[in-house]
Protein backbone atom coordinates (compact mmCIF):
# COMPACT_ATOMS: atom_id res chain seq x y z
CA UNK A 1 0.00 0.00 0.00
CA UNK A 2 1.14 3.51 -0.86
CA UNK A 3 -0.06 6.65 0.86
CA UNK A 4 -0.08 9.89 -1.13
CA UNK A 5 -0.66 13.46 0.01
CA UNK A 6 -0.88 16.33 -2.46
CA UNK A 7 -0.12 19.92 -1.58
CA UNK A 8 0.75 23.20 -3.26
CA UNK A 9 -2.57 24.03 -4.86
CA UNK A 10 -4.16 27.43 -4.62
CA UNK A 11 -5.29 30.47 -6.52
CA UNK A 12 -3.06 31.89 -9.24
CA UNK A 13 -3.51 34.40 -12.04
CA UNK A 14 -3.43 33.32 -15.66
CA UNK A 15 0.15 33.20 -16.86
CA UNK A 16 1.45 32.39 -13.42
CA UNK A 17 3.17 29.30 -12.08
CA UNK A 18 2.50 26.76 -9.38
CA UNK A 19 4.32 23.66 -8.18
CA UNK A 20 2.32 20.78 -6.81
CA UNK A 21 3.91 18.26 -4.47
CA UNK A 22 2.94 14.67 -3.80
CA UNK A 23 4.49 13.14 -0.71
CA UNK A 24 4.44 9.36 -0.74
CA UNK A 25 5.03 6.68 1.87
CA UNK A 26 4.42 3.00 2.52
CA UNK A 27 5.31 0.39 -0.10
CA UNK A 28 7.23 2.85 -2.20
CA UNK A 29 9.54 0.12 -3.48
CA UNK A 30 6.60 -1.28 -5.44
CA UNK A 31 5.97 1.86 -7.49
CA UNK A 32 6.33 1.39 -11.24
CA UNK A 33 4.85 4.65 -12.43
CA UNK A 34 3.42 7.86 -11.02
CA UNK A 35 0.98 10.25 -12.55
CA UNK A 36 -0.84 13.51 -12.10
CA UNK A 37 -4.52 13.72 -12.96
CA UNK A 38 -7.12 16.44 -12.79
CA UNK A 39 -10.87 16.72 -12.63
CA UNK A 40 -12.89 19.86 -13.21
CA UNK A 41 -16.52 20.16 -12.06
CA UNK A 42 -18.80 18.21 -14.38
CA UNK A 43 -15.84 16.79 -16.29
CA UNK A 44 -14.25 13.36 -16.40
CA UNK A 45 -10.92 12.83 -14.72
CA UNK A 46 -8.08 13.18 -17.20
CA UNK A 47 -4.44 12.24 -17.18
CA UNK A 48 -2.21 15.30 -17.15
CA UNK A 49 1.27 13.80 -16.86
CA UNK A 50 2.78 10.44 -16.02
CA UNK A 51 6.19 8.84 -15.83
CA UNK A 52 7.78 5.55 -14.97
CA UNK A 53 9.86 5.57 -11.80
CA UNK A 54 12.97 5.17 -13.91
CA UNK A 55 11.85 8.11 -16.10
CA UNK A 56 12.29 5.91 -19.16
CA UNK A 57 8.75 6.77 -20.28
CA UNK A 58 6.84 10.01 -19.89
CA UNK A 59 3.49 11.33 -21.00
CA UNK A 60 1.93 14.78 -21.15
CA UNK A 61 -1.51 15.53 -22.44
CA UNK A 62 -1.40 17.84 -25.45
CA UNK A 63 -2.94 20.78 -23.63
CA UNK A 64 -0.06 21.00 -21.12
CA UNK A 65 2.94 20.09 -23.27
CA UNK A 66 5.67 22.65 -22.89
CA UNK A 67 4.05 24.11 -19.79
CA UNK A 68 3.98 21.30 -17.20
CA UNK A 69 6.80 19.06 -16.00
CA UNK A 70 6.60 15.95 -13.83
CA UNK A 71 9.63 15.15 -11.69
CA UNK A 72 10.60 13.42 -8.48
CA UNK A 73 13.00 13.73 -5.57
CA UNK A 74 13.45 10.27 -4.12
CA UNK A 75 15.41 11.57 -1.14
CA UNK A 76 12.36 13.59 -0.13
CA UNK A 77 9.84 10.92 -1.16
CA UNK A 78 8.10 13.50 -3.29
CA UNK A 79 6.83 13.81 -6.84
CA UNK A 80 6.27 17.26 -8.31
CA UNK A 81 4.20 18.83 -11.03
CA UNK A 82 5.65 22.14 -12.10
CA UNK A 83 2.95 24.16 -13.86
CA UNK A 84 3.91 27.25 -15.84
CA UNK A 85 1.92 29.62 -18.03
CA UNK A 86 -1.27 28.58 -16.31
CA UNK A 87 -4.58 29.07 -18.06
CA UNK A 88 -8.13 29.27 -16.66
CA UNK A 89 -8.88 25.92 -18.29
CA UNK A 90 -6.26 24.35 -16.01
CA UNK A 91 -8.61 24.94 -13.08
CA UNK A 92 -9.38 21.59 -11.46
CA UNK A 93 -8.71 19.34 -8.52
CA UNK A 94 -5.33 17.72 -9.11
CA UNK A 95 -4.54 14.22 -7.91
CA UNK A 96 -1.40 12.13 -7.83
CA UNK A 97 -1.49 8.37 -8.08
CA UNK A 98 0.78 5.34 -8.40
CA UNK A 99 0.75 2.28 -10.63
CA UNK A 100 2.51 -0.89 -9.48
CA UNK A 101 2.50 -2.89 -12.71
CA UNK A 102 4.11 -2.80 -16.13
CA UNK A 103 3.26 -1.77 -18.84
CA UNK A 104 3.26 1.99 -18.70
CA UNK A 105 -0.24 3.38 -19.02
CA UNK A 106 -2.11 6.66 -18.89
CA UNK A 107 -5.42 4.97 -18.10
CA UNK A 108 -6.72 6.26 -14.77
CA UNK A 109 -8.22 2.85 -14.01
CA UNK A 110 -4.80 1.22 -14.00
CA UNK A 111 -3.51 3.36 -11.14
CA UNK A 112 -3.79 1.74 -7.74
CA UNK A 113 -3.35 4.36 -5.03
CA UNK A 114 -4.56 7.94 -5.01
CA UNK A 115 -4.10 11.06 -2.97
CA UNK A 116 -6.90 13.25 -1.70
CA UNK A 117 -6.45 15.97 -4.30
CA UNK A 118 -5.49 19.62 -4.19
CA UNK A 119 -7.47 22.46 -5.74
CA UNK A 120 -5.89 24.62 -8.43
CA UNK A 121 -7.80 27.70 -9.50
CA UNK A 122 -6.53 29.94 -12.30
CA UNK A 123 -8.18 33.33 -12.59
CA UNK A 124 -8.53 35.30 -15.81
Helices and strands as residue ranges (DSSP letters): E 2-7, E 10-13, E 18-26, G 28-30, E 33-39, E 46-52, E 58-60, G 62-64, E 68-73, G 74-76, E 78-83, G 88-90, E 92-99, G 108-110, E 113-114, E 118-123
